[in-house]
């Protein structure tokens, strides 16, 4: 007897690797996107798919870290709607845990890097009409040790 999607075991590694956008999905994702979300995606693309938390907040002169959580959630919800599966666990932006900078008490994150996959960088570059900086390094952060 088949099990429901909610009771099936899902690999935890799904949360660590951001999804790869196709050019078609990238076009649909940016259509109607809020201006502040669009500017943050443009920054990620220009920087080759990797940007610091401080830089992403600086796009709109924000300082509250929850803004980035909202940004990530809004993109994930829209992607799930576009692919037609609201239950699917997927996300566009990953967090580079090795880059995390903490305060002296190690209780608050000061900065760290967010990233998207190289395939998503290319797809979003075309969809947003943004050129990738010539000095932007390849973003090879996909977790392979799972």
PLY file of the C-alpha trace (Angstrom):
ply
format ascii 1.0
element vertex 146
property float x
property float y
property float z
element edge 145
property int vertex1
property int vertex2
end_header
0.00 0.00 0.00
1.51 3.36 -1.00
2.16 5.89 1.73
1.13 9.50 1.62
3.70 12.09 0.68
3.76 13.45 4.24
4.61 10.05 5.75
7.29 9.13 3.23
10.83 9.50 4.48
12.55 12.35 2.72
16.27 12.79 2.66
17.44 15.67 4.85
19.96 16.67 2.19
17.12 18.24 0.20
17.38 21.24 2.51
21.10 21.70 1.95
21.33 21.93 -1.82
19.52 24.76 -3.55
17.53 23.77 -6.60
18.68 24.46 -10.15
16.37 26.78 -12.08
15.69 26.15 -15.72
15.55 29.21 -17.99
11.76 28.81 -18.29
11.24 28.56 -14.54
13.54 31.56 -13.95
11.47 33.65 -16.38
8.27 32.70 -14.59
9.83 33.30 -11.16
10.93 36.88 -11.86
7.65 37.84 -13.53
5.70 39.94 -11.03
8.40 39.66 -8.36
8.50 42.45 -5.76
11.14 45.06 -6.53
13.17 44.42 -3.36
13.24 40.66 -4.06
14.26 41.33 -7.64
17.14 43.58 -6.53
18.42 40.91 -4.13
18.33 38.28 -6.88
20.15 40.68 -9.21
22.91 41.09 -6.62
23.28 37.31 -6.27
23.52 36.95 -10.06
26.02 39.80 -10.50
28.26 38.25 -7.84
28.22 34.85 -9.50
25.64 33.33 -7.19
27.18 34.23 -3.85
26.55 37.31 -1.68
26.96 38.15 1.98
23.99 38.56 4.24
25.04 42.16 4.93
25.19 42.93 1.19
21.73 41.42 0.60
20.28 43.47 3.45
22.08 46.56 2.16
20.24 46.40 -1.15
17.21 47.90 0.56
19.00 49.49 3.55
17.50 46.90 5.95
19.14 45.64 9.12
16.67 43.02 10.39
17.82 39.49 9.55
14.22 38.32 9.36
13.93 40.21 6.07
16.16 37.59 4.42
14.09 34.75 5.88
10.99 36.35 4.42
12.78 36.79 1.07
13.80 33.11 1.02
10.31 31.97 2.02
8.58 34.12 -0.57
10.78 32.73 -3.34
10.29 29.14 -2.16
6.50 29.52 -2.01
6.40 31.01 -5.51
8.62 28.26 -6.93
6.44 25.56 -5.36
3.36 27.16 -6.94
5.10 27.35 -10.31
6.16 23.71 -10.30
2.66 22.73 -9.19
3.57 20.97 -5.97
3.01 22.97 -2.79
4.26 20.09 -0.62
7.65 19.71 -2.31
10.64 20.64 -0.18
12.77 22.92 -2.30
14.50 26.23 -2.06
16.52 28.51 -4.28
19.02 29.99 -1.81
21.45 28.08 0.37
23.55 29.15 3.35
27.31 28.60 3.47
27.70 27.46 7.08
31.49 27.72 6.93
31.24 31.45 6.23
29.09 32.23 9.28
30.45 35.03 11.47
29.16 35.21 15.05
29.25 37.88 17.73
31.68 37.48 20.65
29.16 35.51 22.74
28.35 33.25 19.77
24.65 34.04 20.18
23.95 36.14 17.10
24.98 35.84 13.47
26.82 38.93 12.26
27.34 37.91 8.63
27.65 34.95 6.31
27.17 34.02 2.68
24.04 33.02 0.81
24.36 31.25 -2.53
22.46 29.90 -5.50
23.59 27.21 -7.93
25.63 28.00 -11.03
22.77 26.77 -13.24
20.38 29.16 -11.47
22.86 32.03 -11.91
22.85 31.51 -15.68
19.06 31.15 -15.88
18.40 34.19 -13.68
21.01 36.25 -15.52
19.03 35.87 -18.70
15.64 36.31 -17.03
16.69 39.45 -15.16
18.87 40.87 -17.92
21.84 41.10 -15.54
25.46 40.44 -16.45
27.64 38.37 -14.16
30.70 40.29 -12.89
33.80 39.19 -14.78
35.72 38.60 -11.53
32.93 36.56 -9.87
34.25 33.10 -8.94
32.39 29.89 -9.73
30.01 29.00 -6.95
30.77 25.36 -6.21
29.17 24.91 -2.79
26.92 21.94 -3.47
27.04 19.54 -0.52
28.42 16.19 -1.71
29.17 14.61 1.65
25.65 13.35 2.37
0 1
1 2
2 3
3 4
4 5
5 6
6 7
7 8
8 9
9 10
10 11
11 12
12 13
13 14
14 15
15 16
16 17
17 18
18 19
19 20
20 21
21 22
22 23
23 24
24 25
25 26
26 27
27 28
28 29
29 30
30 31
31 32
32 33
33 34
34 35
35 36
36 37
37 38
38 39
39 40
40 41
41 42
42 43
43 44
44 45
45 46
46 47
47 48
48 49
49 50
50 51
51 52
52 53
53 54
54 55
55 56
56 57
57 58
58 59
59 60
60 61
61 62
62 63
63 64
64 65
65 66
66 67
67 68
68 69
69 70
70 71
71 72
72 73
73 74
74 75
75 76
76 77
77 78
78 79
79 80
80 81
81 82
82 83
83 84
84 85
85 86
86 87
87 88
88 89
89 90
90 91
91 92
92 93
93 94
94 95
95 96
96 97
97 98
98 99
99 100
100 101
101 102
102 103
103 104
104 105
105 106
106 107
107 108
108 109
109 110
110 111
111 112
112 113
113 114
114 115
115 116
116 117
117 118
118 119
119 120
120 121
121 122
122 123
123 124
124 125
125 126
126 127
127 128
128 129
129 130
130 131
131 132
132 133
133 134
134 135
135 136
136 137
137 138
138 139
139 140
140 141
141 142
142 143
143 144
144 145
